[in-house]
């Protein structure tokens, strides 16, 4: 599907884009991948990786800028919407800026996709959009709803939208693994709460989920990959085995456990070999066999949360991953 196509990724210089671009170039050999972002320095650094590769283009712009998005999407077939204000405390203290990017920006992307003839758009979401307790999660829930409704909003235009949702990306910039590594020599790691659990996903798995969404989507689906959980104390033990732990308390807006599917969504959720799919109830889509395909309905009241997960990552498994990916941790 993506072969010989033109793809645009908003927020393309971020963690997701750093893996999506090379993996997609290798697997699909698209005509063009356009990295759309507002940070010219990150674009400058990223451009060095690709040299004179004519398939990779860079476009300075902000998802808040509707006119710039329209210009960037001229001739684009597929869009990955990865741009977001996503650091939880930052969103709590700068709520208006978070709304402008995550909600207003989502609306701009939807309008541009429809009006410029984009075929499919996949928006990246987060576990924090499920039963949100912080502003970031609330804005991403609103964004998810906008992209789902975009399939109706498109009217007669053949433009389809879906969402992918996943949790903590292992080793990405700002995540706990590189943070703990910076404190390795101090011998003490700050622990928010010893009961805390998190989902663990690699960027490669996140990219593969987006590929699957492009191939599978009819419109309106929310894709959730099956991934393991870890306790924060086990993560700390894996990263710096001999460090002492200092409990500092949960930060503003932070959850004790992550949730990607709440019990309220169980009536519209279907299970597959390596993922779940939430199909919205609007227009009776959740009963549509074309969207459901081979999926099996989950039990009533089903909840996919990090503390109730059936799959857990062990300390040794994470240590092996850290050893295998040491050069990349904290750099994407």
C-alpha positions as semicolon CSV with decimal commas, in nm:
position;residue;x (nm);y (nm);z (nm)
1;X;0,000;0,000;0,000
2;X;0,271;0,250;0,096
3;X;0,499;0,152;-0,193
4;X;0,559;0,432;-0,445
5;X;0,337;0,665;-0,240
6;X;0,388;1,007;-0,081
7;X;0,372;1,003;0,300
8;X;0,372;1,301;0,537
9;X;0,446;1,268;0,907
10;X;0,367;1,555;1,142
11;X;0,611;1,591;1,428
12;X;0,839;1,378;1,213
13;X;1,163;1,470;1,393
14;X;1,040;1,315;1,718
15;X;1,099;0,968;1,859
16;X;0,842;0,797;1,638
17;X;0,956;0,964;1,319
18;X;1,318;0,872;1,385
19;X;1,225;0,504;1,343
20;X;0,925;0,529;1,111
21;X;1,123;0,700;0,834
22;X;1,414;0,451;0,796
23;X;1,193;0,146;0,852
24;X;0,937;0,263;0,596
25;X;1,203;0,356;0,340
26;X;1,351;0,008;0,368
27;X;1,027;-0,190;0,365
28;X;0,809;0,004;0,120
29;X;1,040;0,230;-0,083
30;X;0,787;0,514;-0,102
31;X;0,819;0,792;-0,356
32;X;0,855;1,053;-0,083
33;X;0,841;1,088;0,294
34;X;0,781;1,446;0,407
35;X;0,895;1,530;0,761
36;X;0,672;1,814;0,881
37;X;0,782;1,978;1,208
38;X;0,854;2,317;1,361
39;X;1,209;2,257;1,491
40;X;1,459;2,346;1,219
41;X;1,756;2,226;1,426
42;X;1,609;1,876;1,464
43;X;1,538;1,875;1,091
44;X;1,897;1,980;1,022
45;X;2,031;1,697;1,237
46;X;1,789;1,442;1,090
47;X;1,873;1,546;0,732
48;X;2,237;1,448;0,787
49;X;2,125;1,087;0,827
50;X;1,973;1,072;0,479
51;X;2,221;1,281;0,283
52;X;2,095;1,334;-0,071
53;X;1,823;1,065;-0,060
54;X;1,556;1,219;-0,291
55;X;1,281;1,027;-0,112
56;X;1,320;1,229;0,210
57;X;1,194;1,588;0,222
58;X;1,173;1,836;0,508
59;X;0,899;2,093;0,559
60;X;0,906;2,352;0,840
61;X;0,559;2,402;0,983
62;X;0,331;2,375;1,285
63;X;0,007;2,178;1,306
64;X;-0,146;2,493;1,453
65;X;-0,091;2,660;1,114
66;X;-0,379;2,546;0,893
67;X;-0,256;2,717;0,575
68;X;0,092;2,567;0,609
69;X;-0,057;2,219;0,649
70;X;-0,259;2,266;0,331
71;X;0,057;2,357;0,142
72;X;0,251;2,064;0,286
73;X;-0,019;1,808;0,202
74;X;-0,036;1,889;-0,168
75;X;-0,003;1,556;-0,350
76;X;0,021;1,352;-0,027
77;X;-0,135;1,003;-0,018
78;X;-0,090;0,904;0,348
79;X;-0,046;1,100;0,672
80;X;0,088;0,993;1,011
81;X;-0,007;1,248;1,276
82;X;0,262;1,225;1,545
83;X;0,290;1,591;1,650
84;X;0,178;1,660;2,007
85;X;0,252;1,840;2,330
86;X;0,299;1,528;2,541
87;X;0,502;1,584;2,860
88;X;0,244;1,552;3,139
89;X;0,374;1,823;3,380
90;X;0,434;2,062;3,088
91;X;0,073;2,022;2,980
92;X;-0,052;2,074;3,335
93;X;0,130;2,406;3,367
94;X;0,071;2,521;3,007
95;X;-0,284;2,400;2,938
96;X;-0,376;2,649;2,667
97;X;-0,069;2,561;2,461
98;X;-0,145;2,192;2,495
99;X;-0,502;2,246;2,370
100;X;-0,381;2,452;2,073
101;X;-0,150;2,175;1,954
102;X;-0,334;1,857;2,050
103;X;-0,694;1,959;1,976
104;X;-0,683;2,256;1,739
105;X;-0,389;2,097;1,559
106;X;-0,584;1,772;1,518
107;X;-0,874;1,963;1,362
108;X;-0,635;2,133;1,120
109;X;-0,484;1,799;1,018
110;X;-0,829;1,648;0,959
111;X;-0,945;1,943;0,746
112;X;-0,623;1,944;0,543
113;X;-0,639;1,568;0,481
114;X;-0,998;1,588;0,356
115;X;-0,957;1,897;0,143
116;X;-0,623;1,793;-0,013
117;X;-0,739;1,442;-0,110
118;X;-0,530;1,236;0,133
119;X;-0,632;0,868;0,121
120;X;-0,566;0,763;0,480
121;X;-0,448;0,924;0,802
122;X;-0,332;0,741;1,115
123;X;-0,308;0,947;1,435
124;X;-0,085;0,843;1,724
125;X;-0,253;0,833;2,063
126;X;-0,152;0,731;2,414
127;X;-0,261;0,518;2,706
128;X;-0,330;0,847;2,885
129;X;-0,629;0,906;2,654
130;X;-0,812;0,615;2,821
131;X;-0,996;0,737;3,134
132;X;-0,774;1,050;3,143
133;X;-0,676;1,215;3,471
134;X;-0,441;1,476;3,328
135;X;-0,476;1,748;3,065
136;X;-0,250;1,574;2,816
137;X;-0,469;1,263;2,828
138;X;-0,787;1,469;2,804
139;X;-0,664;1,650;2,494
140;X;-0,558;1,323;2,332
141;X;-0,898;1,170;2,408
142;X;-1,057;1,470;2,236
143;X;-0,814;1,427;1,947
144;X;-0,903;1,056;1,917
145;X;-1,274;1,144;1,902
146;X;-1,207;1,405;1,634
147;X;-1,018;1,160;1,414
148;X;-1,290;0,895;1,454
149;X;-1,559;1,148;1,364
150;X;-1,346;1,267;1,072
151;X;-1,466;0,964;0,879
152;X;-1,819;1,108;0,882
153;X;-1,698;1,466;0,845
154;X;-1,524;1,371;0,519
155;X;-1,864;1,332;0,352
156;X;-1,826;1,216;-0,007
157;X;-1,446;1,253;0,003
158;X;-1,258;0,921;0,004
159;X;-1,044;1,003;0,309
160;X;-1,025;0,766;0,607
161;X;-0,893;0,815;0,961
162;X;-0,791;0,575;1,237
163;X;-0,594;0,590;1,563
164;X;-0,317;0,379;1,718
165;X;-0,266;0,379;2,094
166;X;0,033;0,257;2,293
167;X;0,219;0,316;2,618
168;X;0,571;0,398;2,735
169;X;0,823;0,379;2,449
170;X;1,135;0,206;2,576
171;X;1,446;0,422;2,568
172;X;1,288;0,724;2,397
173;X;1,391;1,079;2,486
174;X;1,241;1,183;2,817
175;X;1,147;0,828;2,920
176;X;1,253;0,664;3,244
177;X;1,530;0,435;3,110
178;X;1,764;0,709;2,980
179;X;1,675;0,920;3,285
180;X;1,783;0,644;3,522
181;X;2,102;0,592;3,319
182;X;2,201;0,958;3,371
183;X;2,187;0,894;3,747
184;X;2,388;0,572;3,736
185;X;2,698;0,723;3,899
186;X;2,501;0,887;4,181
187;X;2,386;0,552;4,319
188;X;2,034;0,674;4,402
189;X;1,728;0,657;4,177
190;X;1,412;0,863;4,243
191;X;1,105;0,638;4,250
192;X;0,761;0,800;4,226
193;X;0,574;0,507;4,384
194;X;0,687;0,147;4,429
195;X;0,348;0,018;4,313
196;X;0,364;0,197;3,978
197;X;0,341;-0,013;3,659
198;X;0,393;0,078;3,296
199;X;0,336;-0,079;2,954
200;X;0,658;-0,139;2,758
201;X;0,675;-0,105;2,379
202;X;0,963;-0,056;2,137
203;X;0,953;0,207;1,865
204;X;0,976;-0,071;1,608
205;X;0,655;-0,225;1,744
206;X;0,489;0,117;1,730
207;X;0,587;0,161;1,365
208;X;0,458;-0,185;1,278
209;X;0,124;-0,103;1,441
210;X;0,091;0,206;1,220
211;X;0,171;-0,002;0,911
212;X;-0,097;-0,251;1,015
213;X;-0,350;0,027;1,067
214;X;-0,289;0,160;0,715
215;X;-0,343;-0,187;0,570
216;X;-0,642;-0,286;0,785
217;X;-0,843;0,031;0,847
218;X;-1,188;0,098;0,710
219;X;-1,223;0,413;0,920
220;X;-1,273;0,497;1,287
221;X;-1,080;0,208;1,445
222;X;-0,854;0,253;1,747
223;X;-0,570;-0,003;1,740
224;X;-0,403;-0,116;2,064
225;X;-0,102;-0,347;2,048
226;X;-0,056;-0,625;2,305
227;X;0,261;-0,544;2,498
228;X;0,413;-0,644;2,836
229;X;0,404;-0,450;3,162
230;X;0,676;-0,378;3,418
231;X;0,682;-0,255;3,774
232;X;0,885;0,064;3,824
233;X;1,107;-0,108;4,083
234;X;1,194;-0,382;3,833
235;X;1,275;-0,118;3,571
236;X;1,507;0,056;3,818
237;X;1,670;-0,276;3,910
238;X;1,727;-0,360;3,543
239;X;1,880;-0,022;3,458
240;X;2,098;0,034;3,769
241;X;2,099;-0,292;3,970
242;X;2,295;-0,165;4,273
243;X;2,130;0,175;4,314
244;X;1,932;0,274;4,621
245;X;1,577;0,402;4,577
246;X;1,431;0,728;4,705
247;X;1,051;0,757;4,694
248;X;0,957;1,109;4,577
249;X;0,582;1,076;4,510
250;X;0,374;1,091;4,195
251;X;0,409;1,405;3,981
252;X;0,110;1,631;3,902
253;X;-0,126;1,457;3,660
254;X;0,057;1,123;3,671
255;X;-0,122;0,788;3,697
256;X;-0,020;0,498;3,920
257;X;-0,104;0,250;3,642
258;X;-0,159;0,285;3,268
259;X;-0,480;0,194;3,090
260;X;-0,523;0,154;2,715
261;X;-0,875;0,010;2,704
262;X;-1,129;0,095;2,973
263;X;-1,426;-0,125;3,070
264;X;-1,660;0,129;2,910
265;X;-1,510;0,041;2,571
266;X;-1,533;-0,336;2,619
267;X;-1,867;-0,362;2,436
268;X;-1,699;-0,230;2,120
269;X;-1,357;-0,396;2,151
270;X;-1,234;-0,699;1,956
271;X;-0,926;-0,915;2,011
272;X;-0,678;-1,034;1,749
273;X;-0,354;-1,232;1,763
274;X;-0,125;-0,942;1,861
275;X;-0,357;-0,646;1,914
276;X;-0,701;-0,518;2,012
277;X;-0,928;-0,296;1,809
278;X;-1,184;-0,053;1,953
279;X;-1,452;0,010;1,693
280;X;-1,672;0,312;1,768
281;X;-2,043;0,267;1,829
282;X;-2,143;0,564;1,612
283;X;-2,326;0,470;1,291
284;X;-2,334;0,112;1,426
285;X;-1,974;0,068;1,309
286;X;-1,895;-0,162;1,603
287;X;-2,123;-0,425;1,443
288;X;-1,975;-0,386;1,096
289;X;-1,822;-0,718;0,980
290;X;-1,595;-0,533;0,736
291;X;-1,434;-0,352;1,029
292;X;-1,443;-0,649;1,270
293;X;-1,297;-0,902;1,024
294;X;-1,172;-1,207;1,222
295;X;-1,183;-1,031;1,561
296;X;-1,332;-1,191;1,873
297;X;-1,536;-0,973;2,113
298;X;-1,369;-0,925;2,451
299;X;-1,558;-1,015;2,771
300;X;-1,800;-0,764;2,920
301;X;-1,616;-0,524;3,151
302;X;-1,276;-0,609;2,996
303;X;-0,998;-0,368;3,087
304;X;-0,650;-0,356;2,936
305;X;-0,436;-0,193;3,204
306;X;-0,072;-0,227;3,303
307;X;-0,135;-0,373;3,650
308;X;-0,386;-0,634;3,525
309;X;-0,184;-0,736;3,220
310;X;-0,129;-1,108;3,158
311;X;0,213;-1,040;2,999
312;X;0,505;-0,912;3,210
313;X;0,861;-0,823;3,115
314;X;1,129;-0,948;3,353
315;X;1,442;-0,772;3,475
316;X;1,677;-0,989;3,268
317;X;1,471;-0,935;2,952
318;X;1,491;-0,557;2,992
319;X;1,862;-0,575;3,067
320;X;1,918;-0,766;2,744
321;X;1,720;-0,505;2,551
322;X;1,927;-0,226;2,709
323;X;2,251;-0,402;2,616
324;X;2,135;-0,457;2,258
325;X;2,017;-0,096;2,215
326;X;2,270;0,094;2,427
327;X;2,376;0,327;2,144
328;X;2,018;0,435;2,066
329;X;1,878;0,493;2,415
330;X;1,781;0,854;2,475
331;X;1,878;0,959;2,121
332;X;1,539;0,920;1,954
